[in-house]
């Protein structure tokens, strides 16, 4: 992974990441030197250095009246992340109180792309309850490409039962789902659309050639209805 991109993904801005990497390579630099190295305006360099200083990611020393900035040990990035995580954990109870205080009408969220698919799988894993999955699975895994290993590792933790089409590829699910928890319907059941139920959540996945769209419905009545659909199909399906 590109280092600047990695730093951006953990919370640094593009300019902050550029400055931090430049300091790591040069060991120490003045603002003028940083401006030349990064091709960023000096005023912007000053502003971003102040942010990095407050985060403990950069420090400075003065030699002959000139201020030289230095990157701190990259291990300090862990402290930066831990502090962000602590802030989030402290804020979560209040944030959830707003979220949970809404009326019990269905909440519907739409996620587009692989990152959205990962996010909803993470939620399903955390539930530690029964997960029911119908159809779309083989297209789902094929669409994941480099993310498949991620999903497999997460899905291994689920208490999952699934109904899928009776085609040879369904055996690809065996590394993550016990054989007794897989049942199959006729080959005509093959579809690019599938759904998953856990707790009071229904996930409907639509797998297209170049995109995955996941619709999340949070509603107890909806979850019960889809669970009934699953149970009917499970009773009709045959063991793998």
BAFI-3210 file (N, C-alpha, C; in Angstrom, 3 decimals, decimal comma, padded with zeros to 6 digits):
// residues 240
n [1|2|3|4|5|6|7|8|9|10|11|12|13|14|15|16|17|18|19|20|21|22|23|24|25|26|27|28|29|30|31|32|33|34|35|36|37|38|39|40|41|42|43|44|45|46|47|48|49|50|51|52|53|54|55|56|57|58|59|60|61|62|63|64|65|66|67|68|69|70|71|72|73|74|75|76|77|78|79|80|81|82|83|84|85|86|87|88|89|90|91|92|93|94|95|96|97|98|99|100|101|102|103|104|105|106|107|108|109|110|111|112|113|114|115|116|117|118|119|120|121|122|123|124|125|126|127|128|129|130|131|132|133|134|135|136|137|138|139|140|141|142|143|144|145|146|147|148|149|150|151|152|153|154|155|156|157|158|159|160|161|162|163|164|165|166|167|168|169|170|171|172|173|174|175|176|177|178|179|180|181|182|183|184|185|186|187|188|189|190|191|192|193|194|195|196|197|198|199|200|201|202|203|204|205|206|207|208|209|210|211|212|213|214|215|216|217|218|219|220|221|222|223|224|225|226|227|228|229|230|231|232|233|234|235|236|237|238|239|240]
n.u [000,838|000,474|002,319|001,536|-001,162|-001,916|-001,488|-003,408|-005,700|-005,750|-006,429|-005,010|-004,751|-004,322|-002,246|-001,052|-000,095|001,745|003,615|004,504|005,723|007,738|009,297|010,087|011,812|013,761|014,713|015,095|013,727|013,330|010,592|010,733|012,295|010,586|008,432|009,560|010,178|007,701|006,110|004,109|002,344|003,915|002,369|000,345|001,881|002,763|000,257|-000,534|001,597|001,257|-001,032|-000,074|001,868|000,287|-000,901|001,166|002,730|004,722|007,677|009,889|013,072|015,341|017,944|020,589|018,812|016,954|014,060|013,718|011,921|010,842|009,925|008,167|008,801|007,400|005,832|004,348|002,090|000,341|-000,480|-001,833|-003,982|-005,151|-006,016|-007,943|-009,727|-010,500|-011,810|-013,964|-015,197|-015,959|-017,826|-019,737|-021,992|-023,735|-024,129|-025,429|-027,714|-029,180|-029,569|-031,004|-033,277|-035,133|-038,346|-039,939|-040,186|-039,374|-035,895|-033,984|-031,111|-028,727|-025,964|-023,208|-020,916|-017,792|-016,794|-019,068|-020,323|-018,503|-018,853|-021,490|-021,272|-019,499|-021,182|-023,073|-021,485|-020,811|-023,180|-023,452|-025,540|-027,963|-027,585|-029,168|-029,045|-029,817|-029,391|-027,580|-024,987|-022,718|-022,202|-021,705|-019,273|-017,555|-017,568|-016,221|-013,435|-010,349|-011,195|-012,309|-011,025|-011,107|-013,889|-014,377|-012,915|-014,343|-016,895|-016,548|-016,945|-019,608|-022,861|-024,177|-026,709|-027,467|-029,176|-028,651|-028,131|-028,069|-025,283|-021,949|-020,126|-021,043|-019,782|-017,617|-018,277|-017,852|-015,437|-016,194|-018,735|-020,409|-021,034|-023,499|-025,019|-025,641|-027,929|-029,488|-031,201|-032,892|-030,924|-031,982|-032,393|-030,311|-029,089|-028,434|-029,162|-029,525|-030,388|-029,935|-030,474|-030,337|-030,803|-032,811|-032,510|-032,482|-030,664|-030,325|-028,758|-027,538|-025,947|-024,100|-022,361|-020,111|-020,456|-021,589|-024,541|-025,992|-028,834|-030,013|-032,341|-033,770|-035,838|-038,135|-040,483|-040,138|-037,794|-038,741|-040,572|-038,919|-037,374|-039,240|-039,660|-037,159|-037,155|-039,150|-038,003|-035,739|-036,854|-037,769|-035,472|-032,581|-030,093|-026,599]
n.v [-001,191|002,263|004,598|007,222|007,109|005,191|006,579|008,563|007,029|006,339|008,663|011,079|014,152|014,768|016,636|016,688|014,051|014,112|015,968|014,686|012,333|013,499|014,614|012,302|011,188|013,176|013,597|016,065|019,333|022,701|025,070|026,340|024,535|022,324|023,322|023,498|020,809|019,492|020,964|022,561|025,430|027,800|028,937|027,086|024,904|025,733|025,789|023,087|021,825|022,743|021,347|018,707|018,854|019,228|016,753|015,160|013,930|015,156|016,962|019,667|021,428|024,052|025,545|027,692|029,831|029,035|027,203|023,779|021,101|017,790|014,403|012,330|009,113|006,546|004,804|006,435|006,967|004,964|005,724|008,021|006,911|005,397|007,403|008,637|006,533|006,316|008,746|008,355|006,127|007,294|009,084|007,498|006,414|008,674|009,293|006,966|007,135|009,129|007,866|005,533|006,616|007,197|006,678|003,433|002,870|001,348|001,343|002,195|001,616|002,222|000,725|001,104|-000,682|-002,501|-001,783|-001,106|-003,603|-004,990|-003,575|-004,187|-006,939|-007,019|-006,038|-008,081|-010,199|-009,296|-009,597|-012,183|-013,932|-016,183|-016,474|-016,153|-017,049|-016,547|-017,470|-015,813|-016,002|-017,113|-015,436|-013,219|-013,801|-014,080|-011,493|-010,154|-010,455|-009,315|-008,917|-011,189|-012,965|-011,491|-011,405|-014,136|-014,727|-013,249|-014,350|-016,904|-016,774|-016,622|-017,913|-019,554|-020,455|-021,558|-021,335|-022,327|-022,400|-025,587|-026,203|-027,031|-025,122|-024,354|-025,694|-024,188|-022,741|-024,258|-023,896|-021,907|-022,366|-024,889|-028,155|-029,348|-027,128|-026,116|-026,055|-027,033|-025,857|-026,429|-025,958|-023,836|-021,912|-020,173|-016,904|-013,364|-011,933|-011,850|-012,570|-011,800|-012,530|-011,342|-011,039|-008,225|-007,394|-007,123|-007,893|-007,113|-008,146|-007,000|-008,074|-006,877|-006,707|-004,975|-003,902|-003,867|-003,665|-003,048|-003,355|-002,365|-003,232|-002,324|-003,633|-005,204|-006,671|-007,029|-008,567|-010,894|-011,796|-012,344|-014,305|-016,328|-016,866|-017,888|-020,221|-021,751|-022,221|-023,595|-025,945|-027,033|-027,404|-029,483|-031,457|-030,705]
n.w [000,000|-000,761|001,117|001,780|001,214|003,079|005,489|005,213|005,406|008,072|009,255|008,851|007,042|003,497|003,111|005,664|005,796|003,709|004,650|007,015|005,992|004,471|006,494|007,848|005,974|005,622|008,133|009,616|009,094|007,928|007,714|005,256|003,776|003,830|002,367|-000,179|-000,634|-000,513|-002,144|-001,197|-000,071|002,122|004,223|004,490|005,224|007,787|009,160|009,068|010,331|012,933|013,642|013,527|015,500|017,804|017,872|018,581|016,715|015,423|016,303|017,399|017,213|018,119|016,415|016,323|016,304|014,433|013,613|013,523|012,279|013,201|012,528|014,782|016,330|014,346|015,866|017,469|016,106|016,770|019,310|018,639|017,202|019,242|020,942|019,331|019,169|021,833|022,207|020,482|021,723|024,132|023,222|022,036|023,643|023,907|021,215|020,337|021,838|020,586|018,167|018,867|019,928|018,034|016,400|016,079|013,384|010,204|009,535|006,836|005,045|002,485|001,010|-001,070|-003,031|-002,232|000,292|001,683|001,765|003,388|005,761|006,598|006,960|009,096|011,114|011,243|012,170|014,724|016,060|017,082|017,026|015,505|011,992|008,925|005,548|002,214|-001,108|-003,874|-002,958|-004,288|-006,462|-004,942|-003,568|-005,770|-006,755|-004,777|-005,009|-004,150|-001,573|-000,605|001,222|003,547|004,079|004,410|006,733|008,594|008,361|009,319|012,007|012,375|013,342|011,153|008,782|005,503|002,344|-000,876|-004,506|-006,196|-007,344|-008,503|-007,510|-005,034|-003,062|-002,440|-000,271|001,943|003,523|005,300|006,274|008,043|006,716|007,382|007,734|005,328|002,741|-000,362|-003,283|-006,466|-009,517|-010,943|-009,088|-009,007|-008,617|-008,819|-006,702|-003,241|000,231|003,717|007,142|010,454|013,915|014,239|011,661|008,135|005,287|001,953|-000,850|-003,942|-006,654|-009,172|-012,365|-011,996|-009,511|-006,096|-004,331|-001,256|000,645|003,682|006,049|008,986|011,116|013,174|012,488|009,740|009,722|010,985|009,068|006,832|007,994|008,271|005,545|004,973|006,586|005,364|002,847|003,705|004,701|002,350|000,906|000,076|001,840|001,481]
ca.u [000,000|001,173|002,419|000,719|-002,547|-002,113|-001,603|-004,709|-006,760|-005,822|-006,958|-004,260|-005,139|-003,316|-001,103|-000,389|000,640|002,867|004,614|005,064|006,629|008,917|010,120|010,702|012,899|014,808|015,099|014,681|013,583|012,682|009,360|011,126|012,709|009,390|007,644|010,192|010,114|006,319|005,417|002,945|002,580|004,455|001,307|-000,330|002,833|002,666|-001,032|-000,564|002,588|000,649|-001,936|000,757|002,513|-000,712|-001,170|002,358|003,311|005,879|008,219|010,863|014,164|015,839|019,402|021,016|017,648|016,096|013,241|013,778|010,863|011,204|008,850|008,386|008,820|006,108|005,030|003,452|000,820|-000,545|-001,064|-002,782|-005,176|-005,768|-006,711|-009,138|-010,645|-011,032|-012,777|-015,159|-015,853|-016,583|-018,966|-020,708|-023,269|-024,600|-024,492|-026,401|-028,982|-029,911|-029,919|-032,001|-034,472|-036,069|-039,488|-039,617|-040,475|-038,204|-034,744|-033,467|-029,833|-028,206|-024,509|-022,761|-019,512|-017,230|-016,651|-020,385|-020,533|-017,685|-019,425|-022,669|-020,820|-018,958|-022,300|-023,659|-020,572|-020,873|-024,454|-023,257|-026,805|-028,142|-027,612|-029,792|-028,590|-030,472|-029,050|-026,651|-023,686|-021,608|-021,906|-021,159|-017,867|-016,809|-017,465|-015,337|-012,052|-009,313|-011,801|-012,931|-010,399|-011,629|-015,243|-014,308|-012,451|-015,438|-018,044|-016,238|-017,393|-021,060|-023,695|-024,891|-027,295|-027,692|-029,809|-028,012|-028,443|-027,331|-024,268|-020,673|-019,413|-021,537|-018,818|-016,666|-018,717|-017,521|-014,439|-016,731|-020,015|-020,439|-021,822|-024,863|-025,715|-025,858|-028,894|-029,528|-032,401|-032,505|-030,004|-032,735|-032,408|-029,161|-029,522|-027,489|-029,774|-029,651|-030,676|-029,408|-031,216|-029,786|-031,529|-033,941|-031,940|-032,504|-029,744|-030,603|-027,593|-027,731|-024,593|-024,018|-021,054|-019,023|-020,883|-022,417|-025,406|-026,575|-029,929|-030,151|-033,634|-033,759|-037,227|-038,396|-041,506|-039,529|-036,860|-039,532|-041,147|-037,866|-036,969|-040,241|-039,357|-035,979|-037,522|-039,904|-037,033|-034,876|-037,601|-037,901|-034,147|-031,944|-028,718|-025,523]
ca.v [000,000|003,534|005,078|008,416|006,647|004,511|007,612|009,216|006,127|006,301|009,919|012,276|014,751|014,546|017,516|016,199|012,839|014,512|016,610|013,671|011,477|014,300|014,737|011,002|010,972|014,189|013,630|017,362|020,318|023,975|025,265|026,656|023,282|021,506|023,894|023,084|019,352|019,023|021,852|023,097|026,809|027,878|029,193|025,794|024,086|026,157|025,368|021,628|021,468|022,989|020,220|017,532|019,072|018,971|015,315|014,457|013,183|015,958|017,874|020,585|021,951|025,315|025,611|029,008|030,687|028,505|026,090|022,577|020,146|016,381|013,429|011,454|007,689|006,113|004,145|007,435|006,912|004,079|006,533|008,900|006,120|005,025|008,585|008,794|005,466|006,660|009,833|007,744|005,299|008,200|009,749|006,522|006,321|009,796|009,156|005,879|007,553|009,826|006,873|004,603|007,317|007,355|005,787|002,084|002,659|000,710|002,147|001,619|002,184|001,648|000,754|000,801|-001,068|-003,523|-001,297|-001,235|-005,029|-005,322|-002,947|-004,913|-008,239|-006,757|-005,928|-009,411|-010,988|-008,814|-009,960|-013,471|-014,655|-016,953|-015,724|-016,948|-016,482|-017,182|-017,103|-014,744|-016,155|-017,416|-014,191|-012,319|-014,122|-013,785|-010,047|-009,616|-010,471|-009,261|-008,819|-012,462|-013,511|-010,697|-011,849|-015,508|-014,696|-012,741|-015,255|-018,097|-016,561|-016,567|-019,108|-019,329|-021,470|-020,948|-022,063|-021,874|-023,269|-026,847|-026,200|-027,456|-024,034|-024,124|-026,296|-023,148|-022,189|-025,180|-023,412|-020,943|-022,834|-026,345|-028,833|-029,556|-025,839|-025,719|-026,837|-026,565|-025,933|-026,696|-025,047|-022,652|-020,968|-019,271|-015,505|-012,322|-011,253|-012,711|-011,822|-012,325|-012,028|-011,558|-010,227|-007,529|-006,775|-007,838|-007,355|-007,583|-007,859|-007,027|-008,194|-006,609|-007,035|-004,160|-003,210|-004,546|-002,751|-003,733|-002,622|-002,791|-002,874|-002,598|-003,659|-006,525|-007,377|-007,411|-009,663|-012,101|-012,251|-012,950|-015,546|-017,318|-017,255|-018,761|-021,524|-022,493|-022,692|-024,580|-027,208|-027,557|-027,654|-030,772|-031,342|-030,681]
ca.w [000,000|-000,780|002,496|001,954|001,229|004,368|006,519|005,028|005,852|009,539|009,778|008,494|005,765|002,453|003,370|006,885|005,437|002,853|005,515|007,921|005,218|004,114|007,697|008,116|005,016|005,775|009,553|010,146|008,022|008,233|006,955|003,877|003,141|003,649|001,279|-001,441|-000,748|-000,697|-003,087|-000,494|000,336|003,485|005,189|004,689|005,984|009,180|009,722|009,231|011,346|014,241|013,904|013,796|016,801|018,847|017,885|019,045|015,606|015,005|017,302|016,776|018,026|017,582|016,255|015,824|016,098|013,365|014,074|012,683|012,632|013,072|012,721|015,925|015,992|013,794|016,897|018,061|015,366|017,524|020,385|017,946|016,911|020,515|021,445|018,512|019,555|023,162|022,000|019,895|022,744|025,097|022,580|021,519|024,364|023,541|019,802|020,221|022,443|019,522|017,142|019,394|020,385|016,927|016,440|015,618|011,970|009,571|009,109|005,597|004,619|001,247|000,927|-002,437|-003,146|-001,355|001,657|002,305|002,038|004,554|006,951|007,083|007,450|010,429|012,042|011,403|013,004|016,100|016,689|017,754|016,989|014,278|010,734|007,864|004,282|001,068|-002,479|-004,215|-002,304|-005,184|-007,158|-003,935|-003,360|-006,991|-006,887|-003,742|-005,491|-003,112|-000,250|-000,236|002,423|004,667|004,370|004,905|008,119|009,412|008,310|010,106|013,378|012,404|013,476|009,905|007,918|004,191|001,237|-002,107|-005,652|-006,258|-008,400|-007,918|-006,824|-003,688|-002,131|-002,044|001,010|003,034|004,498|006,270|006,807|008,207|005,680|007,871|007,735|003,934|001,977|-001,748|-004,105|-007,858|-010,185|-011,395|-007,969|-009,165|-008,712|-008,392|-005,557|-002,074|001,443|004,979|008,309|011,796|014,898|013,610|010,459|006,855|004,287|000,602|-001,686|-005,393|-007,190|-010,595|-012,939|-011,457|-008,305|-005,107|-003,591|-000,107|001,290|005,079|006,639|010,421|011,540|013,747|011,709|008,467|010,003|011,253|007,807|006,014|008,665|007,876|004,166|005,031|007,159|004,347|001,849|004,362|004,781|000,988|000,334|000,377|002,380|000,471]
c.u [000,878|001,143|001,557|-000,762|-002,867|-002,306|-002,940|-005,832|-006,845|-006,193|-006,179|-004,808|-004,025|-002,062|-000,342|000,454|001,882|003,997|005,295|006,064|007,903|009,862|010,796|011,924|014,073|015,353|014,717|014,659|012,991|011,396|009,674|011,512|011,516|008,532|008,217|010,019|008,706|005,550|004,092|003,291|002,994|003,374|000,575|000,562|002,745|001,395|-001,043|000,475|002,026|-000,308|-001,138|001,476|001,541|-001,018|000,025|003,046|004,583|006,373|009,240|011,981|014,661|017,364|019,752|019,835|016,698|015,363|013,305|012,729|011,325|009,955|009,168|008,413|007,448|005,221|004,036|002,118|-000,175|-001,244|-002,130|-004,100|-005,912|-006,561|-008,003|-010,193|-011,290|-012,089|-014,092|-015,922|-016,563|-017,855|-020,079|-022,025|-024,239|-025,055|-025,578|-027,742|-029,827|-030,432|-031,070|-033,301|-035,497|-037,239|-039,124|-040,055|-039,225|-037,113|-034,140|-032,206|-029,367|-026,689|-024,103|-021,279|-019,070|-017,140|-017,977|-020,688|-019,744|-018,341|-020,598|-022,300|-020,245|-020,084|-022,937|-022,811|-020,711|-022,146|-024,333|-024,567|-026,883|-028,238|-028,175|-029,517|-029,198|-029,942|-028,004|-025,227|-022,522|-021,219|-021,258|-019,665|-017,032|-016,590|-016,465|-013,894|-011,092|-009,912|-012,367|-012,359|-010,925|-013,008|-015,243|-013,906|-013,565|-016,568|-017,819|-016,790|-018,915|-021,687|-024,654|-025,476|-027,625|-028,387|-029,271|-028,404|-027,555|-026,421|-022,924|-019,985|-019,874|-020,591|-017,736|-017,032|-018,291|-016,439|-015,017|-018,052|-019,990|-021,391|-023,277|-025,698|-025,928|-026,906|-029,042|-030,903|-031,973|-031,663|-030,691|-032,811|-031,239|-029,651|-028,404|-028,037|-029,903|-030,021|-030,159|-030,211|-030,417|-030,468|-032,735|-033,515|-032,087|-031,558|-030,105|-029,436|-027,925|-026,349|-024,627|-022,604|-019,923|-019,387|-021,686|-023,238|-026,075|-027,625|-030,125|-031,495|-033,616|-035,194|-037,573|-039,404|-040,949|-038,591|-037,612|-040,102|-040,109|-037,349|-037,959|-039,999|-038,174|-036,359|-038,295|-038,941|-036,116|-035,562|-037,751|-036,556|-033,595|-030,553|-027,709|-024,859]
c.v [001,247|004,144|006,307|008,048|005,969|005,527|008,336|008,340|006,022|007,658|011,177|012,832|014,495|015,380|017,074|014,966|013,177|015,120|015,575|012,772|012,227|014,432|013,409|010,778|011,921|014,290|014,943|018,375|021,599|024,059|025,545|025,385|022,366|022,001|023,493|021,591|018,871|019,811|022,336|024,498|026,874|028,104|027,888|024,844|024,426|025,612|023,864|021,145|021,667|021,862|018,983|017,644|018,750|017,479|014,507|013,649|013,871|016,744|018,800|020,914|023,226|025,291|026,945|029,890|030,206|027,271|024,944|021,574|018,725|015,520|012,609|010,001|007,263|005,367|005,120|007,478|006,001|004,853|007,449|008,156|005,731|006,189|008,818|007,770|005,755|007,756|009,271|006,934|006,152|008,827|008,783|006,453|007,437|009,705|008,102|006,262|008,317|008,822|005,986|005,286|007,522|006,382|004,444|001,816|002,074|001,725|001,464|002,363|001,474|001,838|000,345|000,446|-002,080|-003,068|-001,387|-002,667|-005,458|-004,807|-003,740|-006,310|-008,101|-006,706|-007,292|-010,287|-010,589|-009,258|-011,243|-014,267|-015,447|-016,034|-016,655|-016,270|-017,270|-016,599|-016,015|-014,944|-016,337|-016,186|-013,188|-012,552|-013,811|-012,284|-009,455|-009,524|-010,423|-009,221|-010,148|-013,017|-012,804|-011,215|-013,257|-015,537|-014,229|-013,759|-016,522|-017,999|-016,603|-017,934|-019,067|-020,593|-020,810|-021,906|-021,473|-022,793|-024,506|-026,876|-026,528|-026,366|-023,810|-024,726|-025,299|-022,547|-023,042|-024,664|-022,497|-021,391|-024,356|-026,970|-029,015|-028,279|-025,282|-026,644|-026,217|-026,761|-026,151|-025,592|-023,760|-021,568|-019,967|-017,845|-014,569|-011,495|-012,254|-011,883|-012,572|-011,715|-012,312|-010,568|-009,566|-006,828|-007,704|-007,131|-007,966|-007,156|-008,003|-006,982|-008,005|-006,889|-006,280|-003,478|-004,133|-003,475|-003,549|-002,834|-003,212|-002,294|-003,280|-002,486|-005,074|-007,327|-007,863|-008,602|-010,969|-012,675|-012,953|-014,239|-016,663|-017,801|-018,225|-020,155|-022,382|-023,063|-023,764|-025,948|-027,858|-027,996|-029,009|-030,542|-031,372|-032,055]
c.w [000,000|000,634|002,744|002,030|002,563|005,496|006,426|005,589|007,372|010,127|009,492|007,184|004,750|002,707|004,608|006,586|004,630|003,697|006,410|007,188|004,834|005,303|008,052|007,232|005,259|007,195|010,216|009,013|008,577|007,411|005,491|003,126|002,866|002,490|-000,073|-001,686|-001,120|-001,744|-002,510|000,003|001,806|004,545|005,525|005,484|007,468|009,840|010,012|010,238|012,745|014,631|014,287|015,133|017,933|018,966|018,367|017,967|015,094|016,211|016,621|017,755|017,353|017,573|015,620|015,460|015,017|013,885|013,051|013,180|012,357|013,217|013,969|015,441|015,463|014,801|017,538|017,331|016,080|018,642|019,815|017,687|018,188|021,094|020,662|018,912|020,909|023,045|021,456|020,942|023,790|024,529|022,188|022,303|023,993|022,095|019,638|020,825|021,437|018,506|017,612|019,784|019,274|017,082|015,811|014,183|011,317|009,224|007,892|005,184|003,360|001,209|-000,488|-002,405|-002,101|000,092|002,406|002,671|003,275|005,840|007,487|007,566|008,856|011,457|012,304|012,314|014,470|016,816|017,518|017,877|015,683|013,065|009,664|006,517|003,130|-000,240|-002,634|-003,746|-003,236|-005,991|-006,205|-003,745|-004,596|-007,155|-005,900|-004,188|-004,303|-001,701|000,235|001,072|003,661|005,077|004,954|006,381|009,050|009,503|009,131|011,524|013,500|012,698|012,288|009,311|006,585|003,240|-000,054|-003,267|-005,691|-007,485|-007,748|-007,086|-005,391|-002,641|-001,705|-000,690|002,206|003,987|005,564|006,894|006,902|007,191|006,107|007,838|006,329|003,319|000,590|-002,370|-005,558|-008,475|-010,637|-010,316|-008,051|-009,378|-008,262|-007,222|-004,413|-000,861|002,665|006,115|009,570|012,737|014,226|012,317|009,252|005,902|002,939|-000,280|-003,164|-006,026|-008,700|-011,080|-012,245|-010,144|-007,389|-004,387|-002,478|000,527|002,687|005,621|008,108|010,922|011,993|012,916|010,374|008,659|010,260|009,960|006,953|006,651|008,336|006,445|004,143|005,518|006,163|003,306|002,434|004,417|003,400|000,404|000,789|000,978|001,251|000,374]
res [x|x|x|x|x|x|x|x|x|x|x|x|x|x|x|x|x|x|x|x|x|x|x|x|x|x|x|x|x|x|x|x|x|x|x|x|x|x|x|x|x|x|x|x|x|x|x|x|x|x|x|x|x|x|x|x|x|x|x|x|x|x|x|x|x|x|x|x|x|x|x|x|x|x|x|x|x|x|x|x|x|x|x|x|x|x|x|x|x|x|x|x|x|x|x|x|x|x|x|x|x|x|x|x|x|x|x|x|x|x|x|x|x|x|x|x|x|x|x|x|x|x|x|x|x|x|x|x|x|x|x|x|x|x|x|x|x|x|x|x|x|x|x|x|x|x|x|x|x|x|x|x|x|x|x|x|x|x|x|x|x|x|x|x|x|x|x|x|x|x|x|x|x|x|x|x|x|x|x|x|x|x|x|x|x|x|x|x|x|x|x|x|x|x|x|x|x|x|x|x|x|x|x|x|x|x|x|x|x|x|x|x|x|x|x|x|x|x|x|x|x|x|x|x|x|x|x|x|x|x|x|x|x|x|x|x|x|x|x|x]
***
